[in-house]
Structure formats: C-alpha cells, structure tokens
Amino acid sequence: MPGLSGWRMSLITVKDMSAGYAGTAALRDMNLSIDRGEIVTVIGPNGSGKSTLIKALMGVIAPSAGRVERAPGLTIGYVPQSLSIDASLPMTVARFLSLPKAKKPDDIAAMLARVGVPGVENRQMAALSGGQFQRVMLARALLSRPDILILDEPTQGLDQPGVAAFYRLIEEVRRELGCAILLVSHDLHVVMSATDRVLCLNGHICCEGAPDAVLAAPEYRALFGDGTQGALALYQHHHDHDHDDAHDHGHDHGHYHDHGADGDRH
C-alpha cells in the first residue's frame, strides 16, 4: 500500500508445488513467495515452465503436488503475452475495457490517460499500434486496482524505446499503487534496474537473487554498458548445483536478446 515504506505482506506463497499437464510436470519442487510492493522478474528458456507458473499462481490450473496460498481477497491484474482480435470484429477500446464488467467512462478516460494513451476510447482495438495495444491491456488490468500485476512478456512487438518506456510506466505503477509485480521477460537488461528479485526457471527454480549480483559481474558490464544500442545482448550466469537427467540443462545459461529497432510490430 502506498505510504507504507518498508512494509511487506506475502500476497502469494508457493510451497513444494509441482504443476503441469496430462500427468507431466512442467514445474517441480517450487517454493517462492511474492510480497506486496516488490517486482519479481522471471526468466528462462522456452519450455521452462514460465506460463505454467503464471497459470498456477492465478488458479487457472491446480498443482499436482504442494499448494499455492493466496492472501484473502487477493485481486490479480493480468496482461497476457498476446491477444488476437479479429480486425473484422467491431470492438472499441472503451467497449474492450468494459468487458466483462462495465466501467464508468470517466474511470476509463482517466486510466487511459494514466498509461499514456489518452483519447483512444473510440478507436478500434484492431487499429492500435503495438505500443498502444499493450498500454490499453495494462489499463484494463489496472482498472481492477490489483494487489498483484502479472505481465507475461508484455513488450513483444515493441522497439527498444517502446520497451524502455513501458517498463518505466510499470515502475511508476508500482510506486503509485503499492502492488506487487510478477514479470515474465526476455528483456533482462531493460528490467534489471527496476526489479527487486530475478528468478531463473527451467522446470524448477535454478537460481534467484537481487539484480545487483548480476549488475556487478564484469561480463554484464562489458556487454551492456550504458545500453546495447540495438546490439545482440548476452546474459550468462552459472549455477552452483547439479540437475538430474530429467532437467539436465548444464551450468551455463546463455540468454540472447536481439533488440534491433524494428518499431512496433503488433
């Protein structure tokens, strides 16, 4: 909650959780908690269980073992990785933001202005640029005044300035609402300065910690410096434990990010 500096309350706690589909565990032995006001960034290769984690935290799927505990009355705001809207389907921004529950026009206008897209209420959703679309999605999530905001790779289709601007907005939202933020992202060098904790996932939690530990690494500074200027960015870290054969992915993780300035691609 705003104004309660240093105050922490666990919003979601995961205890010894395994989860997956059709009897196959995509995640195993998960233990973590997310506190009010903190930003947790989740990274990991494709197939590492990032989407499964989000679904389990939101209650979309039930754990096959262990449990997920949510604070009483917890409100979750969710911005999905992508959302396709048929261009032939008439759907204004105002109508989209009023689904499934009607919102007051003044509340819609104020939230659109807050996320940086004022006056788009009567625009068609399918006609929005990538950056506008993502900000409208964020506005929809924030209209519920969430205790925790979950964003699943929300900057896909945005160029570098768009990514940076979106994450600055997320930082402001955290400060204003005091909500927790769980962010699944490949844009590690962009979100590092804002995140409180980085969690590396590959079927289980491989490693986690404060971003300072990574920012202090010579390899990180040599590659990122003051910015990548559109270059290929590599983040590499090492694990200090072994994995069994079912999750054998070695001790060196390379996370590659191609951030060429392609502009909005939605």
Contacts in CASP RR format, 6 or more apart in sequence:
PFRMAT RR
TARGET T0000
AUTHOR 0000-0000-0000
METHOD contacts of the structure
MODEL  1
MPGLSGWRMSLITVKDMSAGYAGTAALRDMNLSIDRGEIVTVIGPNGSGK
STLIKALMGVIAPSAGRVERAPGLTIGYVPQSLSIDASLPMTVARFLSLP
KAKKPDDIAAMLARVGVPGVENRQMAALSGGQFQRVMLARALLSRPDILI
LDEPTQGLDQPGVAAFYRLIEEVRRELGCAILLVSHDLHVVMSATDRVLC
LNGHICCEGAPDAVLAAPEYRALFGDGTQGALALYQHHHDHDHDDAHDHG
HDHGHYHDHGADGDRH
1 7 0 8 1.000
1 36 0 8 1.000
1 178 0 8 1.000
2 175 0 8 1.000
2 176 0 8 1.000
2 177 0 8 1.000
2 178 0 8 1.000
7 36 0 8 1.000
8 35 0 8 1.000
8 36 0 8 1.000
8 37 0 8 1.000
8 38 0 8 1.000
9 35 0 8 1.000
9 36 0 8 1.000
9 71 0 8 1.000
10 33 0 8 1.000
10 34 0 8 1.000
10 35 0 8 1.000
10 36 0 8 1.000
10 71 0 8 1.000
11 34 0 8 1.000
11 35 0 8 1.000
11 36 0 8 1.000
11 70 0 8 1.000
11 71 0 8 1.000
11 74 0 8 1.000
11 147 0 8 1.000
11 148 0 8 1.000
11 180 0 8 1.000
12 33 0 8 1.000
12 34 0 8 1.000
12 57 0 8 1.000
12 68 0 8 1.000
12 69 0 8 1.000
12 70 0 8 1.000
12 71 0 8 1.000
12 74 0 8 1.000
12 148 0 8 1.000
13 32 0 8 1.000
13 33 0 8 1.000
13 34 0 8 1.000
13 68 0 8 1.000
13 69 0 8 1.000
14 30 0 8 1.000
14 31 0 8 1.000
14 32 0 8 1.000
14 33 0 8 1.000
14 56 0 8 1.000
14 57 0 8 1.000
14 67 0 8 1.000
14 68 0 8 1.000
14 69 0 8 1.000
15 31 0 8 1.000
15 66 0 8 1.000
15 67 0 8 1.000
15 68 0 8 1.000
15 69 0 8 1.000
16 29 0 8 1.000
16 30 0 8 1.000
16 31 0 8 1.000
16 65 0 8 1.000
16 66 0 8 1.000
16 67 0 8 1.000
17 27 0 8 1.000
17 29 0 8 1.000
17 30 0 8 1.000
17 31 0 8 1.000
17 56 0 8 1.000
17 63 0 8 1.000
17 65 0 8 1.000
17 66 0 8 1.000
17 67 0 8 1.000
17 68 0 8 1.000
18 25 0 8 1.000
18 27 0 8 1.000
18 28 0 8 1.000
18 29 0 8 1.000
18 30 0 8 1.000
18 63 0 8 1.000
18 64 0 8 1.000
18 65 0 8 1.000
18 66 0 8 1.000
19 25 0 8 1.000
19 26 0 8 1.000
19 27 0 8 1.000
19 30 0 8 1.000
19 52 0 8 1.000
19 53 0 8 1.000
19 55 0 8 1.000
19 56 0 8 1.000
19 61 0 8 1.000
19 62 0 8 1.000
19 63 0 8 1.000
19 64 0 8 1.000
20 26 0 8 1.000
20 27 0 8 1.000
20 52 0 8 1.000
20 61 0 8 1.000
20 64 0 8 1.000
21 52 0 8 1.000
21 61 0 8 1.000
23 64 0 8 1.000
25 64 0 8 1.000
26 47 0 8 1.000
26 49 0 8 1.000
26 52 0 8 1.000
26 203 0 8 1.000
27 49 0 8 1.000
27 52 0 8 1.000
27 53 0 8 1.000
27 56 0 8 1.000
27 201 0 8 1.000
27 203 0 8 1.000
27 204 0 8 1.000
28 65 0 8 1.000
28 203 0 8 1.000
28 204 0 8 1.000
29 204 0 8 1.000
30 53 0 8 1.000
30 204 0 8 1.000
30 205 0 8 1.000
31 205 0 8 1.000
32 199 0 8 1.000
32 205 0 8 1.000
32 208 0 8 1.000
34 40 0 8 1.000
34 57 0 8 1.000
34 148 0 8 1.000
34 180 0 8 1.000
34 182 0 8 1.000
35 180 0 8 1.000
36 147 0 8 1.000
36 148 0 8 1.000
36 178 0 8 1.000
36 179 0 8 1.000
36 180 0 8 1.000
37 174 0 8 1.000
37 178 0 8 1.000
37 179 0 8 1.000
37 180 0 8 1.000
37 181 0 8 1.000
38 180 0 8 1.000
38 181 0 8 1.000
38 196 0 8 1.000
38 197 0 8 1.000
39 170 0 8 1.000
39 171 0 8 1.000
39 174 0 8 1.000
39 180 0 8 1.000
39 181 0 8 1.000
39 183 0 8 1.000
39 191 0 8 1.000
39 194 0 8 1.000
39 195 0 8 1.000
39 196 0 8 1.000
39 197 0 8 1.000
40 180 0 8 1.000
40 181 0 8 1.000
40 182 0 8 1.000
40 183 0 8 1.000
40 195 0 8 1.000
40 196 0 8 1.000
40 197 0 8 1.000
40 198 0 8 1.000
40 199 0 8 1.000
41 183 0 8 1.000
41 184 0 8 1.000
41 185 0 8 1.000
41 188 0 8 1.000
41 191 0 8 1.000
41 192 0 8 1.000
41 195 0 8 1.000
41 197 0 8 1.000
41 198 0 8 1.000
41 199 0 8 1.000
41 211 0 8 1.000
42 50 0 8 1.000
42 53 0 8 1.000
42 182 0 8 1.000
42 183 0 8 1.000
42 184 0 8 1.000
42 185 0 8 1.000
42 199 0 8 1.000
42 201 0 8 1.000
43 184 0 8 1.000
43 185 0 8 1.000
43 186 0 8 1.000
43 188 0 8 1.000
43 198 0 8 1.000
43 199 0 8 1.000
43 200 0 8 1.000
43 201 0 8 1.000
43 255 0 8 1.000
44 50 0 8 1.000
44 200 0 8 1.000
44 201 0 8 1.000
44 202 0 8 1.000
44 253 0 8 1.000
44 255 0 8 1.000
45 202 0 8 1.000
45 249 0 8 1.000
45 253 0 8 1.000
45 255 0 8 1.000
48 201 0 8 1.000
48 202 0 8 1.000
48 203 0 8 1.000
49 201 0 8 1.000
49 202 0 8 1.000
49 203 0 8 1.000
50 152 0 8 1.000
50 184 0 8 1.000
50 201 0 8 1.000
51 81 0 8 1.000
51 152 0 8 1.000
51 184 0 8 1.000
52 61 0 8 1.000
53 201 0 8 1.000
54 78 0 8 1.000
54 150 0 8 1.000
54 152 0 8 1.000
54 182 0 8 1.000
54 184 0 8 1.000
55 61 0 8 1.000
56 62 0 8 1.000
56 63 0 8 1.000
56 68 0 8 1.000
57 68 0 8 1.000
57 76 0 8 1.000
57 150 0 8 1.000
57 182 0 8 1.000
58 76 0 8 1.000
58 78 0 8 1.000
58 150 0 8 1.000
59 68 0 8 1.000
71 147 0 8 1.000
73 147 0 8 1.000
74 147 0 8 1.000
74 148 0 8 1.000
75 144 0 8 1.000
75 145 0 8 1.000
75 146 0 8 1.000
75 147 0 8 1.000
75 148 0 8 1.000
76 146 0 8 1.000
76 147 0 8 1.000
76 148 0 8 1.000
76 149 0 8 1.000
76 150 0 8 1.000
77 141 0 8 1.000
77 142 0 8 1.000
77 144 0 8 1.000
77 146 0 8 1.000
77 148 0 8 1.000
77 149 0 8 1.000
77 150 0 8 1.000
78 141 0 8 1.000
78 149 0 8 1.000
78 150 0 8 1.000
78 151 0 8 1.000
78 152 0 8 1.000
79 134 0 8 1.000
79 137 0 8 1.000
79 138 0 8 1.000
79 140 0 8 1.000
79 141 0 8 1.000
79 149 0 8 1.000
79 150 0 8 1.000
79 151 0 8 1.000
79 152 0 8 1.000
79 154 0 8 1.000
80 137 0 8 1.000
80 152 0 8 1.000
81 152 0 8 1.000
81 153 0 8 1.000
81 154 0 8 1.000
81 156 0 8 1.000
81 184 0 8 1.000
82 156 0 8 1.000
83 137 0 8 1.000
85 91 0 8 1.000
85 125 0 8 1.000
85 126 0 8 1.000
86 126 0 8 1.000
87 126 0 8 1.000
89 126 0 8 1.000
90 124 0 8 1.000
91 124 0 8 1.000
91 125 0 8 1.000
91 126 0 8 1.000
92 121 0 8 1.000
92 122 0 8 1.000
92 123 0 8 1.000
92 124 0 8 1.000
92 125 0 8 1.000
93 112 0 8 1.000
93 120 0 8 1.000
93 121 0 8 1.000
93 122 0 8 1.000
93 123 0 8 1.000
93 124 0 8 1.000
93 125 0 8 1.000
93 128 0 8 1.000
93 136 0 8 1.000
94 105 0 8 1.000
94 108 0 8 1.000
94 121 0 8 1.000
94 122 0 8 1.000
96 125 0 8 1.000
96 136 0 8 1.000
96 140 0 8 1.000
97 103 0 8 1.000
97 108 0 8 1.000
97 111 0 8 1.000
97 112 0 8 1.000
97 136 0 8 1.000
97 139 0 8 1.000
97 140 0 8 1.000
97 143 0 8 1.000
98 108 0 8 1.000
103 143 0 8 1.000
105 121 0 8 1.000
107 143 0 8 1.000
108 121 0 8 1.000
108 139 0 8 1.000
108 143 0 8 1.000
109 118 0 8 1.000
109 119 0 8 1.000
109 121 0 8 1.000
111 139 0 8 1.000
111 142 0 8 1.000
111 143 0 8 1.000
112 118 0 8 1.000
112 119 0 8 1.000
112 120 0 8 1.000
112 121 0 8 1.000
112 135 0 8 1.000
112 136 0 8 1.000
112 139 0 8 1.000
113 119 0 8 1.000
114 139 0 8 1.000
114 142 0 8 1.000
115 135 0 8 1.000
115 136 0 8 1.000
115 138 0 8 1.000
115 139 0 8 1.000
115 142 0 8 1.000
115 169 0 8 1.000
116 135 0 8 1.000
116 169 0 8 1.000
117 132 0 8 1.000
117 135 0 8 1.000
117 136 0 8 1.000
117 139 0 8 1.000
120 128 0 8 1.000
120 132 0 8 1.000
120 136 0 8 1.000
123 132 0 8 1.000
125 133 0 8 1.000
125 136 0 8 1.000
128 136 0 8 1.000
128 266 0 8 1.000
129 264 0 8 1.000
129 266 0 8 1.000
130 157 0 8 1.000
130 158 0 8 1.000
130 264 0 8 1.000
130 265 0 8 1.000
130 266 0 8 1.000
131 158 0 8 1.000
131 162 0 8 1.000
131 166 0 8 1.000
131 264 0 8 1.000
131 266 0 8 1.000
133 266 0 8 1.000
134 154 0 8 1.000
134 155 0 8 1.000
134 158 0 8 1.000
134 166 0 8 1.000
134 266 0 8 1.000
135 166 0 8 1.000
135 169 0 8 1.000
137 154 0 8 1.000
138 151 0 8 1.000
138 154 0 8 1.000
138 166 0 8 1.000
138 169 0 8 1.000
138 170 0 8 1.000
138 173 0 8 1.000
141 149 0 8 1.000
142 149 0 8 1.000
142 173 0 8 1.000
142 177 0 8 1.000
145 177 0 8 1.000
146 177 0 8 1.000
146 179 0 8 1.000
147 179 0 8 1.000
147 180 0 8 1.000
148 179 0 8 1.000
148 180 0 8 1.000
148 181 0 8 1.000
148 182 0 8 1.000
149 170 0 8 1.000
149 173 0 8 1.000
149 179 0 8 1.000
149 180 0 8 1.000
149 181 0 8 1.000
149 182 0 8 1.000
150 181 0 8 1.000
150 182 0 8 1.000
151 170 0 8 1.000
151 181 0 8 1.000
151 182 0 8 1.000
151 183 0 8 1.000
151 184 0 8 1.000
151 185 0 8 1.000
152 184 0 8 1.000
153 184 0 8 1.000
153 185 0 8 1.000
153 186 0 8 1.000
154 166 0 8 1.000
154 183 0 8 1.000
154 185 0 8 1.000
155 162 0 8 1.000
155 163 0 8 1.000
155 166 0 8 1.000
155 167 0 8 1.000
155 185 0 8 1.000
155 187 0 8 1.000
155 190 0 8 1.000
157 262 0 8 1.000
157 263 0 8 1.000
157 264 0 8 1.000
157 265 0 8 1.000
157 266 0 8 1.000
158 166 0 8 1.000
158 263 0 8 1.000
158 264 0 8 1.000
158 265 0 8 1.000
159 260 0 8 1.000
159 261 0 8 1.000
159 262 0 8 1.000
159 263 0 8 1.000
159 264 0 8 1.000
160 228 0 8 1.000
160 230 0 8 1.000
160 259 0 8 1.000
160 260 0 8 1.000
160 261 0 8 1.000
161 261 0 8 1.000
162 263 0 8 1.000
162 264 0 8 1.000
163 187 0 8 1.000
163 190 0 8 1.000
163 259 0 8 1.000
164 190 0 8 1.000
167 187 0 8 1.000
167 190 0 8 1.000
167 191 0 8 1.000
167 194 0 8 1.000
170 181 0 8 1.000
170 183 0 8 1.000
170 194 0 8 1.000
171 194 0 8 1.000
173 179 0 8 1.000
173 181 0 8 1.000
174 181 0 8 1.000
174 194 0 8 1.000
183 191 0 8 1.000
183 195 0 8 1.000
185 191 0 8 1.000
186 255 0 8 1.000
186 257 0 8 1.000
187 257 0 8 1.000
187 259 0 8 1.000
188 198 0 8 1.000
188 233 0 8 1.000
188 235 0 8 1.000
188 255 0 8 1.000
188 257 0 8 1.000
189 224 0 8 1.000
189 227 0 8 1.000
189 228 0 8 1.000
189 233 0 8 1.000
189 235 0 8 1.000
189 257 0 8 1.000
192 198 0 8 1.000
192 211 0 8 1.000
192 214 0 8 1.000
192 215 0 8 1.000
193 211 0 8 1.000
195 211 0 8 1.000
196 210 0 8 1.000
196 211 0 8 1.000
197 208 0 8 1.000
197 209 0 8 1.000
197 210 0 8 1.000
197 211 0 8 1.000
198 208 0 8 1.000
198 209 0 8 1.000
198 210 0 8 1.000
198 211 0 8 1.000
198 214 0 8 1.000
199 205 0 8 1.000
199 208 0 8 1.000
199 209 0 8 1.000
200 206 0 8 1.000
200 207 0 8 1.000
200 208 0 8 1.000
200 237 0 8 1.000
200 253 0 8 1.000
202 247 0 8 1.000
202 249 0 8 1.000
202 253 0 8 1.000
203 247 0 8 1.000
204 247 0 8 1.000
206 239 0 8 1.000
206 243 0 8 1.000
206 249 0 8 1.000
206 253 0 8 1.000
207 237 0 8 1.000
207 239 0 8 1.000
207 240 0 8 1.000
214 220 0 8 1.000
214 235 0 8 1.000
214 237 0 8 1.000
215 221 0 8 1.000
217 237 0 8 1.000
219 236 0 8 1.000
220 235 0 8 1.000
223 233 0 8 1.000
223 234 0 8 1.000
223 235 0 8 1.000
224 233 0 8 1.000
228 257 0 8 1.000
228 259 0 8 1.000
230 259 0 8 1.000
230 260 0 8 1.000
230 261 0 8 1.000
231 259 0 8 1.000
232 256 0 8 1.000
232 257 0 8 1.000
232 258 0 8 1.000
232 259 0 8 1.000
233 256 0 8 1.000
233 257 0 8 1.000
233 259 0 8 1.000
234 254 0 8 1.000
234 255 0 8 1.000
234 256 0 8 1.000
234 257 0 8 1.000
235 254 0 8 1.000
235 255 0 8 1.000
235 257 0 8 1.000
236 252 0 8 1.000
236 253 0 8 1.000
236 254 0 8 1.000
236 255 0 8 1.000
237 253 0 8 1.000
238 251 0 8 1.000
238 252 0 8 1.000
239 250 0 8 1.000
239 251 0 8 1.000
239 253 0 8 1.000
243 249 0 8 1.000
243 250 0 8 1.000
END
